[in-house]
């Protein structure tokens, strides 16, 4: 690995490490498992060897790899018939919002995923389409349903 590649790798970890970790926490609900997933994702980045078109392309690639790694881990655990884990209490949330985040953890996986990517990671609907491999109408519908479910939960907790 050249010095330039090391610098690119370090910048990627610094810029996108928290996003990858947050996504892993949404799937795995365990700080240890999320940390392991992050290490695996950034190891794959190191092994990739090819560059990216832009920093946004790198971030999208990292999040896609993280999502796939989390799903693989969950499938392996399901085969072993492990008990499900409870929602974590120490997930870093931008600007606080731990009560809201706790409600998000009660939503189905697809709702958690799209809400996190849209609101926490700042992806627009068109970017969500590419990342989640959805048509634009499907992404909008999924986001609207997730918002509606979250709004219903917020109404119940008042």
Secondary structure, DSSP 4 states (H G I P E B T S, - for coil): --HHHHHHHHHHHHHHHHHHHHHHHHHH--HHHHHHHHHHHHHHHHHH----SSHHHHHHHHHHHHHHHHHHHHHHHHHTTPPPPPPPS----TT--HHHHHHHTTS-HHHHHHHIIIIIS---HHHHHHHHT--HHHHHHHHHHHHHHHHHHHHHT-
